[in-house]
Amino acid sequence: MIPQCSPDIEPDVLSELLANDDVIYNATQIFDALSDYTRFQILGALCMGEHSVSELQEVCHVSQSAISHQLRLLRDRGLVQPRRDGQRMMYSLSDDHVKMLIQVGLQHANEAVGED
């Protein structure tokens, strides 16, 4: 089930966050990372569980180097985290906030498709 979007932040806290340039910059970096088709596919796959680079390559239909490049950017933005499993790296979402962003984005996009 896709979670409903609800305003969990009180207006005074939201106002304080919006006044903080570092918070705004970090938020824009997150949305910038989400704006790429392959990165969004990677994050969508990771919403369903941990995956290796080769598994993500199969899902996204791009080269291993392209997946690795995108994972590096996602890791730098704090959206995914690696875990070593023997010789391979396994990736997962950093936290439930990332999953919620992906799910809400997909839900919103699906509503827009239904309106056409």
C-alpha positions as CSV (number, residue, x, y, z in Angstrom):
1,M,0.0,0.0,0.0
2,I,1.3,3.4,-0.9
3,P,1.3,5.8,2.1
4,Q,-0.8,8.9,1.9
5,C,1.0,12.2,1.8
6,S,0.4,14.1,5.0
7,P,1.8,17.3,6.4
8,D,3.9,16.0,9.3
9,I,5.7,19.3,9.8
10,E,4.1,22.0,11.9
11,P,4.0,25.4,10.1
12,D,6.4,27.1,12.5
13,V,9.0,24.2,12.0
14,L,8.4,24.4,8.2
15,S,9.1,28.1,8.3
16,E,12.3,27.6,10.2
17,L,13.4,24.9,7.8
18,L,12.7,27.1,4.8
19,A,14.8,29.9,6.3
20,N,17.8,27.6,6.5
21,D,19.9,27.8,3.3
22,D,21.7,24.5,4.1
23,V,18.5,22.6,4.4
24,I,17.1,24.1,1.2
25,Y,20.3,23.3,-0.7
26,N,20.3,19.7,0.6
27,A,16.6,19.3,-0.3
28,T,17.2,20.6,-3.9
29,Q,20.1,18.1,-4.2
30,I,17.7,15.3,-3.3
31,F,15.1,16.4,-5.9
32,D,17.9,16.9,-8.5
33,A,19.0,13.2,-7.9
34,L,15.4,12.1,-8.3
35,S,14.9,13.9,-11.6
36,D,17.0,11.4,-13.6
37,Y,15.2,8.4,-15.2
38,T,17.8,5.8,-14.4
39,R,18.3,7.0,-10.8
40,F,14.6,6.9,-10.2
41,Q,14.5,3.3,-11.6
42,I,17.3,2.4,-9.2
43,L,15.5,3.9,-6.3
44,G,12.2,2.2,-7.3
45,A,13.9,-1.2,-7.4
46,L,15.5,-0.5,-4.0
47,C,12.1,0.2,-2.6
48,M,11.4,-3.5,-3.0
49,G,14.6,-4.5,-1.3
50,E,18.4,-4.7,-1.4
51,H,20.1,-5.3,-4.8
52,S,23.5,-5.7,-6.2
53,V,24.9,-3.7,-9.1
54,S,24.3,-6.5,-11.6
55,E,20.7,-6.9,-10.4
56,L,20.1,-3.2,-10.9
57,Q,21.7,-3.4,-14.3
58,E,19.1,-6.0,-15.3
59,V,16.3,-3.8,-14.0
60,C,17.5,-0.6,-15.7
61,H,18.9,-2.0,-18.9
62,V,22.1,0.1,-18.8
63,S,25.8,-0.7,-18.4
64,Q,27.4,-1.7,-15.1
65,S,29.5,1.5,-15.2
66,A,26.3,3.6,-15.7
67,I,24.7,1.9,-12.7
68,S,27.9,2.4,-10.6
69,H,28.0,6.1,-11.6
70,Q,24.4,6.7,-10.6
71,L,24.8,4.8,-7.3
72,R,27.8,6.9,-6.4
73,L,25.7,10.1,-6.9
74,L,22.8,8.6,-4.9
75,R,25.2,7.6,-2.2
76,D,26.7,11.1,-2.1
77,R,23.2,12.5,-1.7
78,G,22.5,10.2,1.2
79,L,19.7,8.3,-0.6
80,V,21.3,4.8,-0.8
81,Q,23.7,2.9,1.4
82,P,26.2,0.2,0.4
83,R,26.9,-3.1,2.2
84,R,29.7,-5.5,1.3
85,D,28.6,-9.1,0.8
86,G,31.8,-11.0,0.0
87,Q,33.0,-9.5,-3.3
88,R,29.9,-7.8,-4.3
89,M,28.3,-4.6,-3.0
90,M,24.7,-4.6,-2.1
91,Y,22.7,-1.4,-2.1
92,S,19.6,-0.4,-0.1
93,L,17.7,2.8,0.5
94,S,19.1,5.0,3.3
95,D,15.8,5.2,5.1
96,D,12.0,5.2,4.8
97,H,11.9,8.9,3.8
98,V,13.5,7.9,0.4
99,K,10.9,5.2,0.0
100,M,8.1,7.6,0.7
101,L,9.4,10.1,-1.8
102,I,9.5,7.5,-4.5
103,Q,6.1,6.1,-3.6
104,V,4.4,9.5,-3.4
105,G,6.0,10.5,-6.7
106,L,4.7,7.4,-8.4
107,Q,1.3,7.8,-6.9
108,H,1.1,11.4,-8.0
109,A,2.3,10.5,-11.5
110,N,-0.3,7.7,-11.7
111,E,-3.1,10.1,-10.8
112,A,-1.9,12.5,-13.6
113,V,-1.9,9.6,-16.1
114,G,-5.5,8.7,-15.1
115,E,-6.6,12.3,-15.8
116,D,-5.6,12.1,-19.5
